[in-house]
Amino acid sequence: MPINQTANISNALVEAYGIASEKRNEFITPEHLLAGFLKDSDFWEAISRCGRAEELEKNLYEYINGLDRIPEDQELAIEFSAQLQELFEKAGETAASAMAQTVQTHHLIFSIFHLEESYARFHLESCLNCSIPDFLNSLLEYSEAEEASVSQNWMKYFREMEDMGRFVGKKDELRQIFRTLCRHRKANVLIVGDRGTGKSAIASEAARLIEDRKAWDRDSEASWEMGRESEVEVPKKLQGMRIMELDTSLLLGGAQYRGDLEMRVKEVMEGAAYEGKTIIYIDDLRSLGGNNRSDDGSKDILSLLIPYLKPGRIKCLISATYEDIKKVENLNSGALAIFNRIELKEPDAEETLKILRYNTIDQLSESHNARYTEKICRLAIEKSIRHITDRSLPEKAIDLLDQAGAYAESAKLDEVCPNCISRALQDLCKEDISTSASDENLSGLEEGLKSRIYGQDQAIQKLTECILMSKAGLLDSDKTIGSFLFVGPTGVGKTELSKVLAHQLNVPLHRFDMSEYSEKHSVAKLIGSPAGYVGYDDGGILTDTIRKNPYCVLLLDEIEKAHEDIYNLLLQVMDYAVISDNKGRKVDFRNVVLIMTSNAGARYAHKASVGFERKVNAGEAMAKEVKNVFAPEFINRLSSVVVFNDMDERMAGLILDDKIRKLQERLDARKVKLEIQSEAYARLLKEGFSPEYGAREIERVLNARLTPLLMKEILFGGHRDGFTAIVTLTPDGLVLNCHSE
């Protein structure tokens, strides 16, 4: 059975660590430990009765001040010296030979006198006025008092581990946890995994197995009947122990000063060390504090725990995400060196189904009074993988099924149906991703786009074909829904088509004007500034946008104006549909329709028609020029280069009709009816038709010729009950004739 140290030794270790930290020494030595004991008034009195305590303290600090110091610009990682480790081994042997349950102070001091070439031994002997046996006898009273001071009050900060039901899989990880807890050094476990992978569940299963006597005598190599995994055997060293969860909120509650927190941590760790049977579990590394540069240190529990965990007499399990670990290590690279990391990978769909079948479904069915079929479970797993990107399996599948069960219960259904899954998915994703309505939306996608965008039927057909093939599962599921480059003259509907597409798919449109990212440093804004630069904590504009709305249309307008570094970023998006932000968090682009627009080569579009040859489309001429602007690897990863037609008179007429219709909708609120005579309509079309400026010229003509006339009549015409506005053409231009209703 392991022999534990008493509270006063733990206190002396903490003081020794503080002295070494203050002096920036690389190692804690027996001299540091003896100086730490002198911080205790009772030990000081014991020395004073038998010798000269002040002289001993002066000599120890003179020696410590002469030790090598770590420069201020280097990271400080304090370790036990070889001589201090030897001291604890000798003290343990001394306590064991005396049949003691704990290593007490007189065991440790006795061992100091047996250290060879030790300054701690030399200074202690030189400051004594009596024999060594007499001095050790005087310490017995001190040791008896420290042993009697240990109580069970420390248990108030702990709670029993939550029983999470039947645990499935992860046998190798469980065995690895037990092997780590059996180690002589670094017997502390850091369970690392993404959100929702089951870190708390595996800790709960480890606690259950340790207390289960049936798991003490299993043959871990035995194979049970076919289809069954061999059970996990609890090592002999851990039998009779228990895992208890430390409630960090109770430690922090009411602790107004750092000293209050230090006393509570000391009480907990001393109690656990004295009792010797409790393995401490902490559910979240973030709850220990100390992972933010703005912290003043008053709530940093982690730094208070480390001195107690380093000797290896107290065992600890902590669950953490990769992001939490990175935050802690950025502040102190050696803070987690005493932990052995065990990674918990996300289970695949089949393993998740097994977890649901054997553990979760019965609980959810009983809670919601509704039946879950295996088909529904598979659907929930599939939808959660596709649409819920900020968490991992199995948690996100369980959350989706739980929310769907709540819908079934509110609708008084006996069975959870696909519609319940769809509505639950809308709640969790904050987007309309209805499985029943999506097919209907897609079936009319092409016609819906053609009804809003005029004269670009070929471009629309090319766009919709790629999107429908992706939705049908005929394209790689690990890529974006589609990556498109829209090429064509200005004002022909490239940006407008992106807006209409987002409306037809019932998803948000996120537009980025790439002219804002023409400088090299501005590209970092998209994924976040590097560590150490301004804006690091704010995250990336693009990555945060997609993380919040993973199902969307992403429009990068005028991509050719961006800095060339943006193309390296987009290559990752188009190839793997995943990029990492400045903090290492992965962002999923699989549900994104990526659209980039370009006017590259617009200045060469007028060369599309040469001499008496057939006129060549300016968009096609620009598409050829695109190959000179963009790198081949960039163009090769696009789903399609969509070429837009030039503006012609027929297209201009359709756009003019649409603009007039929208103007009439605004006039309806004022009870104004607009009538445009054919001559006036022809004049508007003639002035607005410009292949060079596209549809924007039509809007400018309406705003310059027609809208001011309507404005004056509405504001100053005196028509209270509305009027009819007839637009006619005169030699002086457009004229408005109004008749009151």
Solvent accessible surface area in square Angstrom, and as a share of the most:
residue,aa,sasa,rsa
1,M,182,0.81
2,P,74,0.46
3,I,42,0.21
4,N,12,0.06
5,Q,7,0.03
6,T,1,0.00
7,A,9,0.07
8,N,26,0.13
9,I,0,0.00
10,S,2,0.01
11,N,40,0.21
12,A,2,0.01
13,L,5,0.03
14,V,43,0.24
15,E,66,0.29
16,A,0,0.00
17,Y,58,0.22
18,G,36,0.35
19,I,9,0.05
20,A,0,0.00
21,S,42,0.27
22,E,129,0.58
23,K,34,0.14
24,R,40,0.15
25,N,4,0.02
26,E,81,0.36
27,F,86,0.36
28,I,2,0.01
29,T,19,0.11
30,P,0,0.00
31,E,3,0.01
32,H,0,0.00
33,L,0,0.00
34,L,0,0.00
35,A,2,0.01
36,G,2,0.02
37,F,2,0.01
38,L,9,0.04
39,K,111,0.47
40,D,40,0.21
41,S,79,0.51
42,D,83,0.43
43,F,0,0.00
44,W,68,0.24
45,E,98,0.44
46,A,0,0.00
47,I,1,0.00
48,S,55,0.35
49,R,147,0.54
50,C,15,0.09
51,G,9,0.08
52,R,95,0.35
53,A,5,0.04
54,E,132,0.59
55,E,67,0.30
56,L,0,0.00
57,E,55,0.25
58,K,129,0.54
59,N,30,0.15
60,L,0,0.00
61,Y,49,0.19
62,E,103,0.46
63,Y,55,0.21
64,I,1,0.01
65,N,76,0.39
66,G,64,0.62
67,L,47,0.23
68,D,130,0.68
69,R,132,0.48
70,I,34,0.17
71,P,65,0.41
72,E,143,0.64
73,D,133,0.69
74,Q,100,0.45
75,E,98,0.44
76,L,36,0.18
77,A,57,0.44
78,I,6,0.03
79,E,99,0.44
80,F,32,0.13
81,S,15,0.10
82,A,85,0.66
83,Q,49,0.22
84,L,0,0.00
85,Q,77,0.34
86,E,75,0.34
87,L,0,0.00
88,F,12,0.05
89,E,104,0.47
90,K,60,0.25
91,A,0,0.00
92,G,19,0.18
93,E,118,0.53
94,T,31,0.18
95,A,0,0.00
96,A,48,0.37
97,S,94,0.61
98,A,64,0.49
99,M,167,0.74
100,A,23,0.18
101,Q,118,0.53
102,T,4,0.02
103,V,3,0.02
104,Q,18,0.08
105,T,0,0.00
106,H,34,0.15
107,H,9,0.04
108,L,0,0.00
109,I,0,0.00
110,F,76,0.31
111,S,2,0.01
112,I,0,0.00
113,F,13,0.05
114,H,95,0.43
115,L,1,0.00
116,E,137,0.62
117,E,171,0.77
118,S,7,0.05
119,Y,117,0.44
120,A,0,0.00
121,R,80,0.29
122,F,125,0.52
123,H,24,0.11
124,L,1,0.00
125,E,65,0.29
126,S,51,0.33
127,C,1,0.01
128,L,21,0.11
129,N,105,0.54
130,C,47,0.28
131,S,56,0.36
132,I,57,0.29
133,P,85,0.53
134,D,80,0.42
135,F,0,0.00
136,L,27,0.13
137,N,93,0.48
138,S,26,0.17
139,L,0,0.00
140,L,75,0.37
141,E,125,0.56
142,Y,16,0.06
143,S,0,0.00
144,E,115,0.52
145,A,66,0.51
146,E,5,0.02
147,E,59,0.27
148,A,86,0.67
149,S,76,0.49
150,V,28,0.16
151,S,63,0.41
152,Q,110,0.49
153,N,75,0.39
154,W,3,0.01
155,M,42,0.19
156,K,111,0.47
157,Y,15,0.06
158,F,17,0.07
159,R,119,0.43
160,E,123,0.55
161,M,31,0.14
162,E,118,0.53
163,D,116,0.60
164,M,71,0.32
165,G,32,0.31
166,R,146,0.53
167,F,38,0.16
168,V,15,0.09
169,G,11,0.10
170,K,31,0.13
171,K,35,0.15
172,D,102,0.53
173,E,35,0.16
174,L,1,0.01
175,R,52,0.19
176,Q,65,0.29
177,I,0,0.00
178,F,2,0.01
179,R,146,0.53
180,T,3,0.02
181,L,0,0.00
182,C,33,0.20
183,R,99,0.36
184,H,148,0.66
185,R,139,0.51
186,K,75,0.32
187,A,1,0.00
188,N,1,0.01
189,V,0,0.00
190,L,0,0.00
191,I,0,0.00
192,V,3,0.02
193,G,0,0.00
194,D,69,0.36
195,R,125,0.46
196,G,15,0.14
197,T,6,0.03
198,G,25,0.24
199,K,25,0.10
200,S,35,0.23
201,A,24,0.19
202,I,1,0.00
203,A,0,0.00
204,S,10,0.06
205,E,16,0.07
206,A,0,0.00
207,A,7,0.05
208,R,111,0.40
209,L,4,0.02
210,I,0,0.00
211,E,98,0.44
212,D,31,0.16
213,R,172,0.63
214,K,162,0.68
215,A,0,0.00
216,W,40,0.14
217,D,130,0.67
218,R,51,0.18
219,D,93,0.48
220,S,29,0.19
221,E,148,0.66
222,A,37,0.28
223,S,101,0.65
224,W,114,0.40
225,E,126,0.56
226,M,195,0.87
227,G,80,0.76
228,R,113,0.41
229,E,86,0.39
230,S,27,0.18
231,E,37,0.17
232,V,2,0.01
233,E,59,0.27
234,V,1,0.00
235,P,38,0.24
236,K,175,0.74
237,K,99,0.42
238,L,0,0.00
239,Q,47,0.21
240,G,43,0.42
241,M,26,0.11
242,R,69,0.25
243,I,2,0.01
244,M,9,0.04
245,E,18,0.08
246,L,4,0.02
247,D,18,0.10
248,T,14,0.08
249,S,73,0.47
250,L,89,0.44
251,L,1,0.00
252,L,50,0.25
253,G,43,0.42
254,G,65,0.63
255,A,23,0.18
256,Q,145,0.64
257,Y,155,0.59
258,R,82,0.30
259,G,37,0.35
260,D,56,0.29
261,L,1,0.01
262,E,69,0.31
263,M,121,0.54
264,R,53,0.19
265,V,1,0.00
266,K,42,0.18
267,E,53,0.24
268,V,2,0.01
269,M,1,0.00
270,E,25,0.11
271,G,2,0.02
272,A,3,0.03
273,A,2,0.02
274,Y,70,0.27
275,E,45,0.20
276,G,19,0.19
277,K,109,0.46
278,T,6,0.03
279,I,0,0.00
280,I,1,0.01
281,Y,3,0.01
282,I,1,0.01
283,D,61,0.32
284,D,39,0.20
285,L,2,0.01
286,R,132,0.48
287,S,43,0.28
288,L,0,0.00
289,G,16,0.16
290,G,20,0.19
291,N,29,0.15
292,N,81,0.41
293,R,184,0.67
294,S,95,0.61
295,D,69,0.36
296,D,125,0.65
297,G,24,0.23
298,S,40,0.26
299,K,128,0.54
300,D,26,0.13
301,I,0,0.00
302,L,8,0.04
303,S,44,0.28
304,L,24,0.12
305,L,4,0.02
306,I,15,0.07
307,P,10,0.06
308,Y,12,0.05
309,L,2,0.01
310,K,56,0.24
311,P,24,0.15
312,G,15,0.14
313,R,65,0.24
314,I,8,0.04
315,K,21,0.09
316,C,1,0.01
317,L,0,0.00
318,I,0,0.00
319,S,2,0.01
320,A,1,0.01
321,T,23,0.13
322,Y,88,0.34
323,E,54,0.24
324,D,4,0.02
325,I,9,0.04
326,K,82,0.35
327,K,76,0.32
328,V,5,0.03
329,E,54,0.24
330,N,72,0.37
331,L,55,0.27
332,N,57,0.29
333,S,72,0.46
334,G,28,0.27
335,A,7,0.05
336,L,5,0.02
337,A,58,0.45
338,I,16,0.08
339,F,11,0.05
340,N,41,0.21
341,R,101,0.37
342,I,1,0.01
343,E,82,0.37
344,L,3,0.02
345,K,124,0.53
346,E,79,0.36
347,P,6,0.04
348,D,92,0.47
349,A,45,0.35
350,E,101,0.45
351,E,51,0.23
352,T,0,0.00
353,L,3,0.02
354,K,79,0.33
355,I,24,0.12
356,L,0,0.00
357,R,106,0.39
358,Y,94,0.36
359,N,32,0.16
360,T,9,0.05
361,I,22,0.11
362,D,106,0.55
363,Q,98,0.43
364,L,17,0.08
365,S,29,0.19
366,E,151,0.68
367,S,75,0.48
368,H,18,0.08
369,N,128,0.66
370,A,5,0.04
371,R,142,0.52
372,Y,15,0.06
373,T,32,0.18
374,E,84,0.38
375,K,162,0.68
376,I,7,0.04
377,C,5,0.03
378,R,108,0.39
379,L,39,0.19
380,A,0,0.00
381,I,5,0.03
382,E,102,0.46
383,K,38,0.16
384,S,0,0.00
385,I,57,0.29
386,R,65,0.24
387,H,12,0.05
388,I,6,0.03
389,T,42,0.25
390,D,77,0.40
391,R,41,0.15
392,S,9,0.06
393,L,4,0.02
394,P,14,0.09
395,E,63,0.28
396,K,11,0.05
397,A,0,0.00
398,I,47,0.24
399,D,43,0.23
400,L,0,0.00
401,L,0,0.00
402,D,57,0.30
403,Q,58,0.26
404,A,0,0.00
405,G,0,0.00
406,A,43,0.33
407,Y,48,0.18
408,A,0,0.00
409,E,87,0.39
410,S,88,0.57
411,A,58,0.45
412,K,184,0.78
413,L,69,0.34
414,D,124,0.64
415,E,67,0.30
416,V,1,0.00
417,C,40,0.24
418,P,68,0.43
419,N,81,0.42
420,C,5,0.03
421,I,0,0.00
422,S,2,0.01
423,R,116,0.42
424,A,0,0.00
425,L,0,0.00
426,Q,55,0.24
427,D,52,0.27
428,L,52,0.26
429,C,13,0.08
430,K,160,0.68
431,E,25,0.11
432,D,58,0.30
433,I,18,0.09
434,S,18,0.11
435,T,39,0.23
436,S,77,0.50
437,A,37,0.29
438,S,41,0.26
439,D,99,0.51
440,E,127,0.57
441,N,60,0.31
442,L,22,0.11
443,S,98,0.63
444,G,32,0.31
445,L,0,0.00
446,E,47,0.21
447,E,119,0.53
448,G,14,0.14
449,L,0,0.00
450,K,55,0.23
451,S,70,0.45
452,R,99,0.36
453,I,7,0.04
454,Y,40,0.15
455,G,17,0.17
456,Q,0,0.00
457,D,72,0.37
458,Q,137,0.61
459,A,3,0.02
460,I,0,0.00
461,Q,85,0.38
462,K,90,0.38
463,L,0,0.00
464,T,1,0.00
465,E,84,0.38
466,C,16,0.10
467,I,0,0.00
468,L,67,0.33
469,M,79,0.35
470,S,20,0.13
471,K,70,0.30
472,A,72,0.56
473,G,58,0.56
474,L,133,0.66
475,L,79,0.40
476,D,81,0.42
477,S,74,0.48
478,D,83,0.43
479,K,79,0.34
480,T,12,0.07
481,I,5,0.03
482,G,1,0.01
483,S,3,0.02
484,F,0,0.00
485,L,0,0.00
486,F,0,0.00
487,V,0,0.00
488,G,0,0.00
489,P,13,0.08
490,T,48,0.28
491,G,9,0.09
492,V,5,0.03
493,G,17,0.16
494,K,16,0.07
495,T,25,0.15
496,E,69,0.31
497,L,0,0.00
498,S,0,0.00
499,K,98,0.41
500,V,2,0.01
501,L,0,0.00
502,A,4,0.03
503,H,128,0.57
504,Q,44,0.19
505,L,19,0.09
506,N,73,0.37
507,V,15,0.08
508,P,40,0.25
509,L,51,0.26
510,H,34,0.15
511,R,119,0.43
512,F,18,0.07
513,D,40,0.21
514,M,0,0.00
515,S,48,0.31
516,E,114,0.51
517,Y,11,0.04
518,S,55,0.35
519,E,101,0.45
520,K,129,0.55
521,H,137,0.61
522,S,4,0.03
523,V,15,0.08
524,A,31,0.24
525,K,98,0.42
526,L,3,0.01
527,I,47,0.24
528,G,4,0.04
529,S,21,0.14
530,P,69,0.44
531,A,69,0.54
532,G,84,0.80
533,Y,150,0.57
534,V,148,0.85
535,G,25,0.24
536,Y,44,0.17
537,D,114,0.59
538,D,112,0.58
539,G,13,0.12
540,G,1,0.01
541,I,83,0.42
542,L,3,0.02
543,T,0,0.00
544,D,35,0.18
545,T,27,0.16
546,I,0,0.00
547,R,62,0.23
548,K,150,0.64
549,N,36,0.18
550,P,13,0.08
551,Y,25,0.09
552,C,2,0.01
553,V,0,0.00
554,L,2,0.01
555,L,0,0.00
556,L,4,0.02
557,D,11,0.06
558,E,45,0.20
559,I,0,0.00
560,E,44,0.20
561,K,96,0.41
562,A,10,0.08
563,H,45,0.20
564,E,120,0.54
565,D,39,0.20
566,I,2,0.01
567,Y,39,0.15
568,N,91,0.47
569,L,16,0.08
570,L,3,0.01
571,L,33,0.17
572,Q,80,0.35
573,V,2,0.01
574,M,5,0.02
575,D,34,0.18
576,Y,150,0.57
577,A,0,0.00
578,V,49,0.28
579,I,3,0.01
580,S,46,0.30
581,D,7,0.04
582,N,26,0.13
583,K,32,0.13
584,G,45,0.43
585,R,69,0.25
586,K,149,0.63
587,V,3,0.02
588,D,22,0.11
589,F,0,0.00
590,R,50,0.18
591,N,2,0.01
592,V,0,0.00
593,V,2,0.01
594,L,0,0.00
595,I,0,0.00
596,M,0,0.00
597,T,2,0.01
598,S,0,0.00
599,N,36,0.18
600,A,8,0.06
601,G,11,0.10
602,A,49,0.38
603,R,185,0.68
604,Y,95,0.36
605,A,17,0.14
606,H,138,0.61
607,K,120,0.51
608,A,13,0.10
609,S,54,0.35
610,V,95,0.55
611,G,69,0.66
612,F,218,0.91
613,E,132,0.59
614,R,201,0.73
615,K,133,0.57
616,V,52,0.30
617,N,37,0.19
618,A,13,0.10
619,G,0,0.00
620,E,86,0.39
621,A,25,0.20
622,M,1,0.00
623,A,19,0.15
624,K,140,0.59
625,E,39,0.18
626,V,2,0.01
627,K,142,0.60
628,N,117,0.60
629,V,70,0.40
630,F,6,0.03
631,A,44,0.34
632,P,107,0.67
633,E,82,0.37
634,F,2,0.01
635,I,38,0.20
636,N,126,0.65
637,R,88,0.32
638,L,19,0.10
639,S,55,0.36
640,S,13,0.08
641,V,37,0.21
642,V,0,0.00
643,V,42,0.24
644,F,0,0.00
645,N,48,0.24
646,D,27,0.14
647,M,5,0.02
648,D,69,0.36
649,E,106,0.48
650,R,164,0.60
651,M,3,0.01
652,A,0,0.00
653,G,11,0.11
654,L,59,0.30
655,I,20,0.10
656,L,2,0.01
657,D,62,0.32
658,D,17,0.09
659,K,48,0.21
660,I,29,0.15
661,R,120,0.44
662,K,72,0.31
663,L,14,0.07
664,Q,44,0.19
665,E,107,0.48
666,R,156,0.57
667,L,10,0.05
668,D,84,0.44
669,A,93,0.72
670,R,148,0.54
671,K,141,0.60
672,V,4,0.02
673,K,115,0.49
674,L,20,0.10
675,E,70,0.32
676,I,39,0.20
677,Q,80,0.35
678,S,84,0.54
679,E,97,0.43
680,A,0,0.00
681,Y,60,0.23
682,A,56,0.44
683,R,91,0.33
684,L,2,0.01
685,L,25,0.12
686,K,161,0.68
687,E,55,0.25
688,G,0,0.00
689,F,66,0.27
690,S,21,0.13
691,P,68,0.43
692,E,118,0.53
693,Y,108,0.41
694,G,0,0.00
695,A,21,0.16
696,R,122,0.45
697,E,38,0.17
698,I,4,0.02
699,E,79,0.36
700,R,116,0.42
701,V,14,0.08
702,L,11,0.05
703,N,84,0.43
704,A,60,0.47
705,R,115,0.42
706,L,0,0.00
707,T,52,0.30
708,P,44,0.28
709,L,51,0.25
710,L,4,0.02
711,M,84,0.38
712,K,119,0.51
713,E,41,0.18
714,I,49,0.25
715,L,106,0.53
716,F,157,0.65
717,G,32,0.30
718,G,68,0.65
719,H,50,0.22
720,R,231,0.84
721,D,107,0.55
722,G,4,0.04
723,F,5,0.02
724,T,21,0.12
725,A,0,0.00
726,I,37,0.19
727,V,0,0.00
728,T,20,0.12
729,L,56,0.28
730,T,45,0.26
731,P,145,0.91
732,D,143,0.74
733,G,18,0.17
734,L,25,0.13
735,V,55,0.32
736,L,29,0.14
737,N,65,0.33
738,C,33,0.20
739,H,106,0.48
740,S,77,0.50
741,E,130,0.58
